[in-house]
Amino acid sequence: MKFIVDAQLPYGVAQMLREEGFDAVHTNDLPDKERTTDNFIRNLSVKENRIVISKDYDFLNTYILKSIPKKLLIITTGNIKNKQLFDLLKQNWQRICDLFQVCNLIEIDNNTITGQ
């Protein structure tokens, strides 16, 4: 699986995924860094078959309306400390990967993971 991590999330999320053997880029790896537009991220996700990881509801809206990006992990934890976010992702990463085998949209909050 390949991922693109939106600017609203720490760079360490992409690093963590790379350490786990995944192909992951963060918007800070792209030419416009944190100014990378949502549209560019959506297009790149389609072109390179990447799953978008974001907290930005704009991605959820375009997924619902246009099925772009094709796969989305939306994080709805609200503002939490980076350590809590990393712990949450690490503890649930296998479940998230398993869900992406059958789902295109996954939402994770502080207590639950749901897939559609």
C-alpha positions in Angstrom: 0.0 0.0 0.0 1.1 3.5 -0.8 0.1 6.6 1.2 0.1 10.4 1.1 -0.1 12.2 4.4 -1.8 15.6 4.5 -0.1 18.7 6.0 -2.5 18.7 9.0 -0.8 15.6 10.3 2.8 15.5 11.7 5.6 14.5 9.3 6.3 11.6 11.7 3.2 9.8 10.4 4.9 9.3 7.0 8.1 8.4 8.7 6.4 5.8 10.9 4.8 4.2 7.8 8.1 4.1 5.9 9.7 2.4 9.0 6.9 -0.2 8.7 7.9 -0.8 5.0 5.2 1.2 3.3 5.6 3.8 0.5 4.6 7.0 2.2 5.0 10.7 1.4 4.1 13.7 3.4 3.1 17.0 1.8 6.4 18.3 3.2 8.1 15.9 0.7 6.4 17.7 -2.2 7.6 20.8 -3.9 5.0 23.1 -2.4 5.3 21.5 1.1 2.6 22.6 3.5 1.1 24.8 0.8 0.3 21.7 -1.4 -3.3 22.1 -2.4 -6.0 19.5 -1.7 -6.6 19.2 -5.4 -2.9 18.3 -6.0 -3.1 15.7 -3.2 -6.3 14.2 -4.7 -4.7 14.1 -8.2 -1.5 12.6 -7.0 -3.4 10.0 -5.0 -5.2 8.9 -8.1 -2.1 9.0 -10.4 0.1 7.1 -8.0 -2.6 4.9 -6.4 -2.0 6.4 -2.9 -4.3 6.3 0.1 -4.9 9.8 1.5 -4.5 10.1 5.3 -6.0 13.4 6.6 -8.0 15.2 9.2 -9.4 17.5 6.6 -13.2 17.0 6.0 -12.7 18.4 2.5 -11.2 15.1 1.5 -14.2 13.3 3.0 -16.6 15.5 1.1 -14.9 14.9 -2.3 -14.7 11.2 -1.5 -18.5 11.1 -0.9 -19.4 13.3 -3.9 -16.8 12.1 -6.4 -15.1 9.0 -5.0 -11.8 11.0 -5.1 -9.5 10.0 -3.5 -10.2 6.4 -4.2 -9.2 5.4 -0.7 -9.2 7.6 2.4 -8.2 7.3 6.1 -9.9 10.2 7.9 -8.7 10.9 11.4 -11.4 12.4 13.6 -9.7 12.5 16.9 -9.9 16.2 17.3 -6.8 17.9 18.7 -4.6 15.3 20.5 -1.0 15.2 21.3 1.3 13.7 18.6 2.3 10.9 21.0 -1.4 10.0 21.4 -1.9 10.0 17.6 1.2 7.8 17.0 0.1 5.4 19.7 -3.4 5.2 18.3 -2.1 4.5 14.8 0.5 2.0 15.9 -2.0 0.1 18.1 -4.6 0.0 15.2 -2.4 -0.2 12.1 -3.0 -3.9 11.4 -6.7 -3.4 11.7 -6.6 -0.4 9.4 -4.6 -2.4 6.8 -7.0 -5.3 7.0 -10.0 -2.9 6.5 -8.4 -1.4 3.4 -8.5 -4.8 1.8 -12.3 -4.5 1.7 -13.1 -0.8 2.4 -12.2 2.4 0.6 -13.0 4.8 3.5 -11.8 4.3 7.0 -12.5 6.6 9.9 -10.5 6.4 13.1 -11.3 8.4 16.2 -10.2 8.1 19.8 -12.2 5.0 20.4 -13.4 3.3 17.2 -12.4 2.4 13.7 -15.1 2.1 11.0 -14.8 1.1 7.4 -17.1 1.5 4.4 
